[in-house]
Amino acid sequence: MSDTPDSAVRTYTEQHRAAFLDDLAEWLRIPSVSAQPEHDGDVRRSAEWLSGKLAETGFPVTEIWETAGAPAVFAEWPSDDPDAPVVLVYGHHDVQPAAREDGWNSDPFDPVIRDGRMYGRGAADDKGQVLFHTLGVRAHLAATGRTTPAVHLKLLVEGEEESGSPHFRALAEERANRLAADVVIVSDTGMWDENTPTVCTGMRGLAECEIELFGPGQDIHSGSFGGAVPNPATELARLVAALHDTEGRVAVPGFYDGVAELTDTERALFAELPFDEDVWLRTAASHATAGEAGYSTLERVWARPTAEVNGIGGGYQGAGSKTVIPASALVKLSFRLVAGQDPERIQEAVRTWAEARIPAGVRHLITFAPATRPCLTPLDHPALQAVARAMGRAFGTKILFTREGGSGPAADLQDVLGAPVLFLGISVPSDGWHGPDEKVELGLLLKGVETAAHLWGELADALR
């Protein structure tokens, strides 16, 4: 256990609460919307603000790293212990677009506090969860009497996450020596709910493709030619229908090769979570569950690979009828991947599977988007257990474990740096990421501060 006194951390956090929240509000007023070119200057201003704040916090190294797109911020605070482990914290300073007319009850870039919550774009995703590390490291130093952190601490805060991180992989590869770490902490995530603190152990990867089939050179009369020439819309429907078997498994040969299966311990821990399937269905605006047989809903969305049709079309879509054989048809597919699956192998398997089902006389074009790798840290990894202990000290309760069904750039850091990725977040589903009235629960935000304050000592002990 770390020697950081819990009460000293809590006292320091409370003493500096007001100034910390003022800082967060100031940062939230910068509309760093990476998806809108008119805000390019604001994204840069956000990076400059954060770089200055990290220097003010005490980081002796703060730098703005240029990319082919928006700038990232790097900071470093070496430990005076030469044997200290190296920890890299990841987050992002760009935000989603927002406007009052989207349904906000206040200006999204003029944060307000109501009922113990701060409302503003980026409050939870991700400025609040980045900034709690500034007060957290100061609380760590104050409570331990140290002049440097117990770990060699680095931060990388990118500026394009909300735009798909198009230049992040290249940045990580270019700066791999500066980013080298024993462990990566991602603070762009959340907990199960307000009353159930959890640690996420992994994220799924993602491979996406478009398959376009071409038949006649133009739409042609279905009475004159129907039944005598290939119809690309019909062939596309057959292809999509063949994507899954009757048990809900993806029917692409080789798709499940290497999949890391759930352990009995993981399944038992998932089952401990207060999951209400009816509530979940209402959130999903759906009427029934579906998916791979033999797995629970949480297991399906967290730990099993999937294939989904995201869009499909071809031929006449207007009012009334137009009896044609269309010239082309298109489907957009996405494949969520789990640990053990390689995106490049999945792409090749999908291509081989699709091409084998396209008949003569139908031309095709299969295009893949850049893929995201899955990442997973075993439950018994000492760094993961250190995160759970730190959070348990802050929250004063048992910490449960989840996974994330979505995908993100964190896996690129695992792949490039060869370091395990851990997740530390305090956001909850009601925070409304990407929607109107995004907020952060101030009580949980301060628990994030306390967790970060405890974490550096816990990791230093665990990784020696």
N, C-alpha and C positions, 0 to 999 in steps of 0.2 A: 504493500500500500504506500501511496505517496504520503509525505509528511505535511501536505498542505492542510491547515486547519479549516474544516468546513465552515465554522462560524466566522472566521476571519474573512473568508472569501465572500460570504453572504453580506457581512457588514460593509466591506469595501464596495461591493456591487450596489448596495442600497445607497451609500453615501454619494456615489457618482451617477446614480440613475438619471437625474434631471439633465445633467450635461450630456450624457450619452444619448438620451432621447432628442435633445436639441440638435445634436450632430446628425442623427438619423433623419430628422425632419428637414434639415438643411440639404442633405444629400438627395432626399426624395424630391425636392423642388427642381432638381435638374432632370429634364425630360429626356433621358438617354435612350431613346427608342431607336434601336439599331436597324429596324426594318424600314424606316422612313428616311430617305436621303436628306430631307430638310432638317433632320435632327443630328446629322453627322457632327456638327460643331458641339452639340450638347453631349454626345457620347464622349467626345474628347474632353470636354469640360468635366464630365463625371470622372474620367480616368485621372485627370489632374487633381481633382478634389480628393479622391481616395489616396493618391500618392502622397499628397500633403498631409492627410490625416494619419497615415501610417508612419510618416516621419515624425509627426508630432507625438504619436504613441510611444515612439522610442526605437523603431526599426532603423538600424544604421544604414541599411541599403534599401532605397526605394527607386524604382525605375519604371518608365513607361516604355513598353515594348511595342514597336510598330508591326503591323501585319499588312497584308494586301487589302485588308478591310479596316475594321475598327481597332483602336489600340487596346492592349491588355496592360495590366499593372502587375509588376513583380516586386516583392519585398523579401528581405532576408534579415534574420536576427540570430547570429551564431550563439551557441551556448559556450560558456567558459569551461564546460566539461568536455575535454577532447574526445571522450568515448560516448558522448551523447548521441542517440539516434537522430536521424534527419527526417523531419516530417514536413510534407508539402500540403498546404490547405488550398483547395480549389473552390472558386465561386465565380459569379459573373456580375458585372455592374450595369449591363444593358437591361432594358425592360420592354414589355409588350406595349403596343400602341394603346392609348386610352383617351377618351373624350367624355365630357360631362353628359352629352346626349346619348352615350351608350347605356345610361341607366345609373350613373353614379349619383349619390346624394350630396356629394361635394366635389370640388375640383380635384381630379386625380393627381395633380401635381402641386397641390397646396394641402399637405397632410394635416389631418385633424385627429384629436384624441377624443373618443366617445366611449364611455362605459368600459374603460380599461383596455381599449383597443386603439391602435393607430391605423387610420385609413389613408391609403395613398398607393399609387402604382409603384411596385417594387418593395413595399413594406415587408412582405414575406418572401417574394421571388425577385431578386435574391439579396437586395441591399441590406435588409435587416439581419439576415443570416450570415452575411459577410462581416458586417460591422460588429456583431457581438464578439468577434475574435479580438477586436482592439481593446475593449474593456476587459475581456477574459484574460488576456496575457498580462495586463496591468494588475488585475486582481491576483493572478498567480504569483507575480513578483512581490506584491505587497504582503501577501499572506505567508510566503516562504522566506522573505528576507533576501531573496536572490537579486542579483543585478542583471542577470541574463536568464532566458528561459531554461528549463531543465532539458529541453530538446533543441536541436538546431532547427529553427523554425523558418519555413519559407511560405509565401503566399503567391498564388497565381490567380488573378481575377480577370477573366476575359471579357471582351466587349461585344461578342456576337452570338452568344448562346441562344438568344431568342430569335435569331435568324438562321439557326441550324449549324452554328459553329463551322462555317465553310473553310476557315483558314486555321482552325485550332490544331489539327493534326500536324500540319506543316510547321506551325510555331513550336509545338512540343518536340518535334524531331530536330528542328534547328537549334533549340535551346536545351537539348536533353542534358548536357553536362551541367548547366546551371540548375536544372530542375531535379537532378538526381536525388532520390529520397529512399528511405527504408520503408515508408508507408505514406499513402495519400489519404487525406481526409477531405471528403466532399461535403460542403455545407450548402447544398442546393437540393434539399430533400425535406422530409417531414416525418411526423409521428402518426400513429394510428388515430388517436383523437385526443381531446383535451385532458382526459383522465387516464390515458393509457400510453405512457412513454415507451417508445420502441426504438430499436436500432435496425436500420435496413442493412442487409448483408449482401445484396447484389442487384444488378439491373439486367434486363434482357437486352440483347443486341437487336439490330434491325437490318434487313435487306429489303429493298424495294425494286419493283420492276414494272415496266409497261410492255404489254404484248399487243401488237397491232397486226391484224390479219387483213390481207388485200385479195379481193376476188376480181370481178370485172373492172375494167378501166374506168367505169362510171356506173352510177345507179342505172339499173336496167329493168324493163317491164317483167313483173313476176308471172304474168299470163303467157307471155311469149317465150320466156326463157326459164321460168321456175321449174325445178325438178330435173333440169338438164345441165346446169352448171353449178359449181360449188358456191354456196352462200357463206360468206365470211362470218356473218352474225350467228348462223347456226353452228358453224364449226367452233366459234368462240364459246358458245353456250355449252357445247360438249366438253370443251377443254376445262371450263370452270366447274362443270358438274363432276369431272374426274379428279378434282383437287383433293377431295376428302373421301375416305371410305365410310362404310355404314357405322363405324364406331367413333367417328369424329376425328380420326387420325389423318395426318397429312399423307397423301398417297404418293408423293414424290419419292422414288427409290433413293435410298441413302440419306434421306432427310434426318433420320434419328441417329445416324452414326455418331458415336462419341458423346451423346447427351449424358450429362451428369444427372443421375437419378436422385430423387429425393430420398433422404435417409428416414428411418422410423423416428429418430429424434426430431428432425425438422418438421415432419408431419404432425407430431405431437405438439410442438411449439406453435405451429400455425393454428392448431385446434384450440389452443388456450386463448386466442384472441376473441374478444366479444363481437363476433361477426353475426350480423342479422341479415340473412339473405333477402328478406322482403324489403328491408330498408335499402340494401344495395341495389336491388332491382329498380326501386323507385328512382334512385340516383342515376341509374343507367337508362332511365326512361324506357324500360323494357318490361316484358310480360312473362318471360320464362328464361331459365338458364339453358345453356347448350354448350357442347364442346366435347373434348376427348373423354371417352368412357373410362371410369375407374379413378377419377380424380375429382377432388372438391373444387368449388368455385375459386377459392383463393389459390389452390395449387395450380389451377389452369392459368390464371392470369399472372402468377409470379414465377412459376418454376417449370412450365411446360412450353415448348415451342409451338407456334401457331402459324397459320396461313389465312389471310383475310382478303376478300375482294373489297377494295376501297372505292372503285368506280367502274362502271361498265356502260358501253353504249355503241350504237351503230345504226345506220339507216335513218329513216324518217322519224322525227320526234315531235312534230307539230300536231295541231288539232286535226281531227278527222283522220281519214286514211289516205295513204299514198302507196299503192301496191307496187313496191320495187324490191329488187334484190340489191342490197347496198354494196357499194364499192369497197367498203372497209368496215371494220369493227375493232374496238379497243377495250382492253381491260387493264386496270391498275391493281397490282397485287402488293401486299406487304407481308413479310415473314418475320415474326418476332423470334429471336434465337436465345438459347440458354447456354450456360457454361458447357464447354466441350464441343460446341458447334463452331465451325470456321465459316465466316461469311462468304469467302471466295469459293469454297467447296459447295456451299448451298447454292450460290449463283449458278455454278456449272451444272449442278444436279437439276435445278429448275429448268435451265436452258435445254438440257438433254431430254428431260421429261416432256417439255412442251413441243420441241421439234419432232419428237417421235409420234406425236398425235396430230400433227398438221398434215392434212391430206394433199395429194398432188393437185396442182392447179390453184393452190392458195399460197401466196407469198406471205412472208412474215418479217417483222422487225421486233426484236426483243432488246430492250434498253434497261440497264440497271443503274440506279443512283448510287453514289458513294455509300458504303455500308458502315454500320456501327457494330463493334464487337460487344459480346456480353461480358459481364464481370461478376465474379462471385468470390467471397471470402469465407472459408470454412468456419463453422461455429466455434471450433476449438482454437482458432488462431489467437495467439496471445495479444495482438494489437486489437482485435475485435473485442476480446474480453476486457481490455483496458478501457475502451470506449463505453462498454456497458457499465463498468464500475464507476467511471466518472459521471455518467448520466444518473446512475443509481444514487450517488452521493448528493447530486443536485436536487433530484426529485424526491428522494427519501422513500422509494418504493421499488418493487421488482421491475426490471426492464425486460420486455418481451422482444421478439425478433420478427421482422417482416422482410419481404423483398419488394422490389419495384417492378411493375409490369411494363413500364415504359423503357425508353432508351435515352442515352445522353453521352456527352463527350468524355465522361470519366473513364470509360473503357479504353480510350486512346492513351490516357496517362498510364494505365496498367500495362498496356501493350508496349508502349515506347520505353517506359522507365523500368518495367519488370518489377513493379512494387505492388503489393496488395492495396486495394481500394476499400476504404471504410467510409461510412456515411454518418454524419452528425447533423441532424436538423431538428428544429422544434416547431415547424409549421404544421398546421392541422387542416383537414379537408375543408373546414368552413372558412379558411382564409381566402378562398376565391381567386386562386392564381389565374391570371389571364382574363378574368371577368371584371364586371363593375364592382365597386366597393371592395377591392382587394384590401386586406387588413392583416395585422399581426397582433396576436394576444400578448400584451405587454408582460404579463406574468410569465408566460412561457419564454418570451424573448430573454428575460433576465435569468431564467433557468438555463438557457443556452449559454449565457455569459458564465454562469457558475460551472457548467459542464466543461466549457473550454478551459476555465481556470484550473480545474482538477485534472484535465486530460493530459497536460504536458508532463506532470509528475508520474501519472499512471503509466504513460507510454515509456518514459525513461526507465521506470522499474521493469516493465514487462519485456522490453526489447534488449536488455543488457545481456 
